[in-house]
Amino acid sequence: MPHLRAVCYFAPTMSFRVRYAPSPTGSPHIGGMRTALFNWLYARHTGGTFVLRIEDTDAARNTEQSLRANLDGLRWLGLDWDEGPEKGGPYGPYFQSQRAEIYRRRVSELMDKGLAYEREGAVWFKMAREPVVVDDLIAGRVVRQLNETEALNPDFVIVRSDGHPVFHFVNVVDDMEMKITHVIRGEDLLSNTPKHIALFRGFGVEPPQYAHLPMILNANGTKMSKSDPDLANVRLASLQTYVEDGYVPEAVRNYLCLLGWSPKDNREVMPIEEVVKLFDLPQILRNNARFDSTKLLWMNGEYIRALPLDRFAALARPFTGGRDDPKVLGLVKEKIKLLKELPDWINYFFTEDYPFDPEAVKKSCSAPQTSERLLKLADKFSAISVWDAASLEIALKALATEMGIKTGEFIHPCRVAVSGKSAGPSLYHMLEVLGRDRVLARLRRGAEKFRSEV
């Protein structure tokens, strides 16, 4: 999968720095991966830096398995980070659990300025008693008015009584210390932004530019969530679903690009290099995006058909148990939409103990003359000097003409006899790949089987 580290389509007057900051709890959410992707796209478009930061301060819920799932998920999508875990960088550590001393120092700074104070064992930040304006690159100008409670006391906790700093505080400190210029994140965090802006200004630092992405919704309009009561929606919300079902990473990445963004000409299937060239924050749509699993499945089929055979074989390997004969895979590549379908499509190429679809047998092989025709076809094929698709097609059609019947009277029983199925790749190419000995044996065995079942 190509990476685009050296690509720069924008001549910036400043160094653009963006970050993705997942919490390693559970499997990666498809919405989180969309956020990571949009940050990566912006970094690559501007020639900037994509930082990966792990928000792992929730010791009770964070797991090493989830961390690995997040890192592997980013790699699966082809999103390489410039700074972060396994890479290092000038502003580490990149795990919040390792930055406690930095947070203590920054709390002391606010207290020394008189902008923070202790109460009931917790540390509170003094908020201004006035509305906060957020100039968001996507949502536009947002004025956060104080509610009745906040009008009386808008201060908020930055360090709990147990000594642990809260999300708002560590998020701002990390963005400030890591010199993040643009915070691109989900719209559900927009309501937190006034507090973050106030903290930045409390430190005497101008906040980064904010860009809050529209939410991703299920087909029924509900928010896409891994805690949805509908298990089908839960599956759709998890990146692991797409890995396990055999989606092509490039297809999923392409589809995620279109959830909230689109090129001006409304194209859909696009190489990532072109998306990088075109992508910019002002193009992101304000409206929430609907997740269309049918469109993603269609796009995946388009990507599979366009894959070079060696890439297809590499992606297929986890699903085929090592049965990655390029001739066999080449036959079925045009037929499948998901890699998990492969075993059912190729099983009969690798065993003589393949099952017969009862419906296929009933439809194509229940006529009394089926056995005789299969034996005649076997005899015809045995006389072929060159065993290839063209010769097999000529022989079958010639036999049909000799017997005064339609070619379908041979094609359908032949396919069922040699594969057990009523559908599959091109019959003649399938017979060529199976080889003379196996095809003749299967035709004769099929003749015997269908005679006994009539």
C-alpha positions in Angstrom: 0.0 0.0 0.0 1.7 3.3 -1.0 2.4 5.9 1.6 2.5 9.6 0.8 5.0 11.0 3.3 6.9 13.0 0.8 3.9 14.5 -1.0 3.1 18.2 -0.5 0.4 19.8 -2.5 0.3 23.0 -0.5 3.0 25.6 0.0 2.4 26.5 3.7 3.8 29.6 5.4 3.8 27.7 8.7 4.3 24.2 9.8 1.0 22.4 10.0 0.6 19.9 12.8 -2.4 17.7 13.4 -3.1 14.8 15.8 -5.2 11.8 16.3 -5.7 10.9 20.0 -7.6 7.6 20.5 -8.3 6.1 23.9 -7.3 2.4 23.8 -10.6 0.9 25.0 -12.2 -1.7 22.8 -11.9 -2.1 19.1 -11.4 1.1 16.9 -14.7 2.9 16.0 -15.3 3.6 12.3 -15.9 7.2 13.2 -12.6 7.4 15.0 -10.9 6.0 12.0 -12.6 8.7 9.8 -11.2 11.3 12.2 -7.8 9.8 11.9 -8.1 9.7 8.1 -9.1 13.4 7.8 -6.2 14.4 10.0 -3.8 12.3 7.9 -5.3 13.7 4.7 -4.8 17.3 5.9 -1.3 16.6 7.0 -0.4 15.0 3.7 -2.1 17.8 1.7 -0.3 20.6 3.5 3.0 18.8 3.8 2.5 18.9 7.6 3.0 16.5 10.4 0.5 13.8 11.6 0.9 13.0 15.3 -0.5 9.9 17.0 -1.1 10.4 20.7 -2.6 7.8 23.0 -5.0 9.0 25.7 -4.5 6.1 28.1 -5.2 7.7 31.5 -8.2 5.5 32.1 -6.3 2.6 33.6 -9.4 0.6 34.4 -10.5 0.4 30.8 -7.3 0.7 28.7 -5.8 -2.5 27.5 -2.7 -3.5 25.5 -4.9 -5.4 23.2 -7.0 -2.3 22.3 -3.8 -0.3 21.8 -2.6 -2.9 19.3 -6.0 -2.9 17.6 -5.8 0.9 17.2 -2.3 0.8 15.8 -3.0 -2.1 13.5 -6.3 -0.4 12.4 -4.4 2.7 11.3 -1.8 0.6 9.5 -4.5 -1.5 7.8 -6.0 1.7 6.4 -2.5 2.9 5.3 -2.4 5.8 7.7 1.2 6.2 8.7 2.0 8.6 11.5 5.1 10.9 11.7 5.4 11.1 15.4 4.0 8.9 18.1 4.2 5.3 19.4 6.9 3.2 17.8 8.1 6.4 16.0 9.1 8.8 18.8 9.5 12.4 18.1 10.6 15.7 19.6 7.4 16.3 21.8 7.1 12.9 23.5 6.2 10.9 25.4 3.1 10.2 23.2 1.2 8.3 25.9 -0.7 10.5 28.4 0.0 8.0 31.2 3.7 8.9 30.8 3.2 12.7 30.9 2.1 13.1 34.6 5.0 15.4 35.4 4.2 17.7 32.5 0.6 18.0 33.8 1.7 18.7 37.4 4.0 21.5 36.1 1.2 23.0 34.0 -1.3 22.9 37.0 1.2 24.7 39.1 1.6 27.3 36.4 -2.1 28.1 36.4 -2.3 28.2 40.2 0.7 30.6 40.3 -1.1 32.9 37.8 -4.2 32.8 40.0 -6.2 31.1 37.3 -6.7 27.8 39.2 -7.5 27.0 42.8 -8.1 24.1 45.1 -11.5 23.2 46.5 -12.6 20.0 48.3 -9.4 18.3 47.2 -9.9 19.1 43.5 -8.3 21.8 41.3 -10.6 24.1 39.5 -10.0 26.5 36.6 -11.4 30.0 36.7 -13.5 30.6 33.6 -14.4 34.1 32.4 -18.0 35.1 33.2 -18.8 35.8 29.5 -19.7 33.8 26.4 -16.9 32.2 24.4 -16.7 32.4 20.6 -15.4 29.5 18.6 -14.4 30.3 15.0 -14.7 26.8 13.6 -13.4 26.0 10.1 -16.4 23.7 9.4 -19.2 24.8 11.8 -18.5 28.5 11.4 -18.8 31.0 14.1 -20.2 29.4 17.3 -21.1 31.5 20.3 -21.3 29.5 23.5 -23.6 31.3 25.9 -23.4 30.6 29.6 -26.4 28.6 31.0 -28.0 29.6 34.3 -25.7 27.4 36.4 -22.6 28.6 34.6 -23.6 32.2 35.0 -23.4 31.7 38.7 -20.2 29.7 38.6 -18.7 28.7 35.2 -15.5 27.3 36.8 -14.7 23.6 36.1 -12.5 20.9 37.5 -9.1 20.2 35.9 -7.7 17.8 38.5 -10.0 15.4 40.3 -9.8 14.9 44.1 -8.0 11.6 43.4 -5.2 13.5 41.7 -6.0 12.6 38.1 -6.2 15.4 35.6 -9.4 15.5 33.5 -9.7 15.2 29.7 -10.2 18.9 29.1 -6.9 19.8 30.8 -4.6 17.1 29.4 -6.0 17.5 26.0 -5.1 21.2 25.9 -1.7 20.7 27.6 -0.8 18.0 25.1 -2.0 20.1 22.1 0.0 23.0 23.4 3.2 21.1 24.2 3.1 19.2 20.9 2.5 22.5 19.0 -0.7 21.3 17.3 -1.9 23.9 14.8 -5.3 22.3 13.8 -7.6 20.2 15.9 -9.8 18.1 13.6 -12.2 16.1 15.6 -15.8 14.9 15.8 -18.7 17.4 16.2 -19.6 15.8 19.5 -16.6 17.5 21.1 -17.6 21.0 19.9 -19.4 21.7 23.2 -16.1 21.2 25.0 -14.2 23.7 22.9 -15.0 26.9 24.8 -13.3 25.3 27.9 -10.3 24.3 25.8 -10.0 27.8 24.3 -10.2 29.3 27.8 -7.4 27.0 29.0 -5.1 27.9 26.1 -5.6 31.6 26.8 -5.0 31.0 30.5 -1.6 29.7 29.5 -1.1 32.8 27.4 -1.2 30.8 24.1 -3.4 31.3 21.1 -5.5 28.1 20.6 -5.2 26.0 17.5 -7.7 26.3 14.7 -10.6 24.0 15.3 -12.5 21.9 12.6 -15.3 19.8 14.0 -16.4 17.0 11.6 -20.1 16.1 11.1 -21.3 13.0 12.8 -21.7 9.6 11.1 -25.2 8.3 11.3 -26.7 4.9 10.7 -29.1 4.4 7.8 -32.0 5.0 10.2 -30.6 8.4 11.3 -29.3 7.3 14.7 -25.7 8.0 15.8 -23.3 5.3 14.8 -22.2 3.7 18.1 -20.7 0.5 19.4 -23.2 0.7 22.2 -26.2 0.7 19.9 -28.9 -1.8 21.0 -29.2 -3.0 17.4 -26.3 -5.5 17.0 -26.3 -5.0 13.3 -25.4 -1.3 13.9 -22.8 -2.3 16.4 -21.0 -4.4 13.8 -21.1 -1.5 11.3 -19.5 0.8 13.9 -16.4 -1.4 14.5 -13.4 -1.3 12.1 -12.8 -4.9 13.0 -15.9 -5.9 11.1 -14.4 -4.8 7.8 -11.2 -6.5 8.5 -12.9 -9.8 9.3 -15.4 -9.6 6.5 -12.7 -9.2 3.9 -13.0 -5.6 2.7 -10.1 -4.2 0.8 -8.4 -1.5 3.0 -8.2 0.9 0.1 -12.0 0.6 -0.5 -12.8 1.3 3.2 -10.4 4.3 3.2 -11.9 5.6 0.0 -15.5 5.3 1.4 -14.5 7.0 4.6 -13.1 9.9 2.6 -16.6 10.5 1.3 -18.3 10.6 4.7 -18.5 14.4 5.1 -16.2 15.3 2.1 -16.5 15.1 -1.6 -14.6 16.4 -4.6 -16.3 19.1 -6.7 -17.1 16.7 -9.6 -18.9 14.2 -7.3 -16.6 11.3 -8.2 -16.6 8.3 -5.7 -13.9 5.8 -6.6 -10.7 7.7 -6.3 -7.0 6.8 -5.7 -5.7 8.2 -2.4 -3.1 10.3 -4.1 -5.8 12.2 -5.8 -7.8 12.6 -2.6 -4.7 14.0 -0.9 -4.2 16.5 -3.7 -7.9 17.7 -3.5 -8.6 17.5 0.2 -9.1 20.6 2.2 -11.0 21.6 5.3 -13.4 24.2 3.7 -14.8 21.4 1.5 -16.0 19.3 4.5 -19.8 19.3 4.6 -21.7 20.7 7.5 -24.5 18.1 7.4 -24.1 14.7 9.2 -23.1 11.8 6.9 -25.2 8.7 6.5 -23.3 5.4 6.5 -24.4 3.4 3.4 -23.2 -0.2 3.8 -24.6 -1.1 0.3 -22.5 1.6 -1.3 -19.4 0.4 0.6 -20.0 -3.2 -0.5 -20.4 -2.0 -4.2 -17.2 0.0 -3.8 -15.3 -2.9 -2.4 -16.3 -5.0 -5.4 -15.0 -2.3 -7.7 -11.7 -2.3 -5.8 -11.4 -6.1 -5.9 -11.9 -6.2 -9.6 -9.2 -3.5 -10.1 -6.6 -5.1 -7.9 -3.4 -6.5 -9.4 -3.4 -10.3 -9.0 -0.5 -10.3 -6.6 -2.1 -7.8 -4.3 -5.4 -9.7 -4.5 -3.6 -12.9 -3.6 -1.9 -11.2 -0.6 -5.2 -9.9 0.7 -6.9 -13.3 0.1 -4.3 -15.4 2.0 -5.9 -15.0 5.4 -9.2 -16.2 4.1 -8.1 -19.1 1.9 -5.9 -21.0 4.3 -3.0 -20.8 1.9 -5.0 -21.9 -1.1 -3.8 -18.9 -3.2 -3.2 -20.5 -6.6 -3.1 -17.4 -8.8 -4.9 -19.2 -11.7 -7.8 -20.1 -9.4 -7.9 -16.6 -7.7 -7.8 -15.0 -11.2 -10.9 -16.9 -12.2 -13.0 -15.7 -9.2 -11.6 -12.1 -8.7 -14.4 -10.6 -10.9 -17.1 -12.4 -9.0 -16.7 -11.6 -5.3 -17.5 -8.5 -3.3 -16.0 -9.7 0.0 -12.8 -11.7 0.6 -14.6 -13.8 3.1 -16.6 -15.3 0.2 -13.5 -16.8 -1.3 -13.5 -20.2 0.4 -17.0 -21.0 -0.9 -15.9 -19.9 -4.4 -12.7 -21.9 -4.6 -13.1 -24.9 -2.3 -13.9 -27.4 -5.2 -10.6 -26.5 -6.9 -8.7 -28.1 -4.0 -10.7 -31.2 -3.0 -12.6 -34.0 -4.5 -14.9 -34.0 -1.5 -16.9 -30.9 -2.4 -20.6 -30.6 -1.5 -23.4 -30.5 -4.1 -26.0 -27.8 -3.8 -29.3 -29.7 -3.7 -31.2 -26.9 -5.5 -28.5 -26.9 -8.3 -28.8 -30.7 -8.7 -32.6 -30.5 -8.7 -32.7 -27.7 -11.3 -29.9 -28.9 -13.7 -29.3 -32.6 -13.1 -32.6 -34.3 -12.4 -33.5 -35.1 -16.0 -33.2 -38.8 -17.0 -30.8 -38.1 -19.8 -28.3 -36.1 -17.6 -26.0 -39.0 -16.9 -25.8 -40.0 -20.6 -25.0 -36.5 -21.6 -22.3 -36.1 -19.0 -20.7 -39.4 -20.2 -20.8 -38.2 -23.8 -19.3 -34.9 -22.8 -16.5 -36.7 -21.0 -15.8 -38.7 -24.1 -15.8 -35.6 -26.3 -13.4 -33.7 -23.9 -11.1 -36.7 -23.7 -10.4 -36.4 -27.4 -9.2 -32.8 -27.2 -5.6 -32.5 -28.1 -5.1 -29.0 -26.5 -6.8 -28.6 -23.1 -7.7 -24.9 -23.0 -10.9 -22.8 -22.7 -11.3 -22.2 -26.4 -10.9 -25.9 -27.3 -13.3 -26.9 -24.6 -16.0 -24.4 -25.7 -15.7 -25.6 -29.3 -16.0 -29.3 -28.3 -19.1 -28.7 -26.1 -20.9 -26.7 -28.7 -20.0 -29.2 -31.4 -21.5 -32.0 -29.3 -24.6 -30.0 -28.6 -25.0 -29.5 -32.4 -24.5 -33.2 -33.1 -27.2 -34.2 -30.5 -29.6 -31.4 -31.6 -29.9 -29.8 -28.2 -29.1 -26.4 -26.8 -25.6 -25.8 -25.3 -27.2 -25.0 -21.9 -28.3 -28.7 -21.7 -24.6 -29.5 -21.3 -23.3 -26.3 -19.7 -25.4 -26.5 -16.5 -25.1 -30.2 -15.7 -21.4 -29.9 -16.4 -20.9 -27.0 -14.0 -22.8 -28.8 -11.2 -20.9 -32.1 -11.8 -17.4 -30.5 -11.6 -18.1 -27.9 -8.9 -21.3 -28.8 -7.1 -22.7 -25.3 -7.8 -25.0 -23.7 -10.3 -22.9 -20.5 -10.5 -19.2 -19.6 -10.7 -16.6 -18.3 -13.0 -16.5 -18.9 -16.8 -17.2 -22.6 -17.2 -14.5 -23.2 -19.9 -11.8 -21.3 -18.0 -12.8 -23.2 -14.9 -12.4 -26.5 -16.7 -9.1 -25.5 -18.1 -7.7 -24.7 -14.6 -9.2 -27.9 -13.1 -7.3 -29.9 -15.7 -8.1 -32.8 -18.0 -7.9 -35.7 -15.5 -10.0 -34.1 -12.8 -12.7 -32.8 -15.1 -13.1 -36.2 -16.9 -13.2 -38.0 -13.5 -15.7 -35.6 -12.1 -18.0 -35.8 -15.2 -18.1 -39.6 -15.0 -18.5 -39.6 -11.2 -21.3 -37.0 -11.6 -23.0 -39.2 -14.2 -23.1 -42.1 -11.7 -24.3 -39.8 -8.9 -27.2 -38.3 -10.8 -28.3 -41.6 -12.3 -28.8 -43.0 -8.8 -30.7 -39.8 -7.7 -33.2 -39.8 -10.6 
